[in-house]
Amino acid sequence: MRILGIDPGSTATGFGVVDASSDRIVHVAHGTVRPRREGSPAVRLQFLYAAIAEVIAEYRPDVAVVEQVFVAASPRSALVLGQARGVVLAALAAGDLGVTEYSATQIKQGVTGSGRAGKRQVQLMVRRLLDLDRVPPSDASDALAAAIRHAGASRLAAVGVALPRRRRAARRGLSVRVRPNP
């Protein structure tokens, strides 16, 4: 199954594509869409729509995963983020993709074992799980994390990750233990 993860944003929207089978999660692509700031809001939203449509056409995912909107600091920020998210959802629907949504906490829990993991911790775990040469940018990493979360906890176990069972380990900053593959 090919999964497209999206982390919608008003200035940067991350995307990540993974292939998931019963025993593996493989990185396909990731990136960040950044509309120009000079244009009108309508032009920036149209650019975002076209960019997501292009990602869908190029990578042909079977399903899409979108991070749910959190409560923004201001009503204006919430409105702008909501517009970007709406455009992303419209592009996914136009691409005839089923869409699943997860909260940031669910994504962090599924990837690091802790729903309170920081951005850097998520980035490092995404790098490790997908065996990437370098840490992906924050927005792309969040999108890849959403795709990994959708692939399921059973697949995480298949790539050698054991989630911690003790809260004490999470307090020390140890959110997962990685065992070498046999």
Secondary structure as GFF3:
##gff-version 3
##sequence-region A 1 182
A	DSSP	beta_strand	2	7	.	.	.	ID=ss1
A	DSSP	beta_strand	13	20	.	.	.	ID=ss2
A	DSSP	beta_strand	25	33	.	.	.	ID=ss3
A	DSSP	alpha_helix	41	59	.	.	.	ID=ss4
A	DSSP	beta_strand	63	67	.	.	.	ID=ss5
A	DSSP	alpha_helix	75	94	.	.	.	ID=ss6
A	DSSP	beta_strand	98	102	.	.	.	ID=ss7
A	DSSP	alpha_helix	104	112	.	.	.	ID=ss8
A	DSSP	alpha_helix	119	130	.	.	.	ID=ss9
A	DSSP	alpha_helix	138	151	.	.	.	ID=ss10
A	DSSP	alpha_helix	153	158	.	.	.	ID=ss11
A	DSSP	beta_strand	161	162	.	.	.	ID=ss12
A	DSSP	alpha_helix	167	171	.	.	.	ID=ss13
A	DSSP	beta_strand	177	178	.	.	.	ID=ss14
###
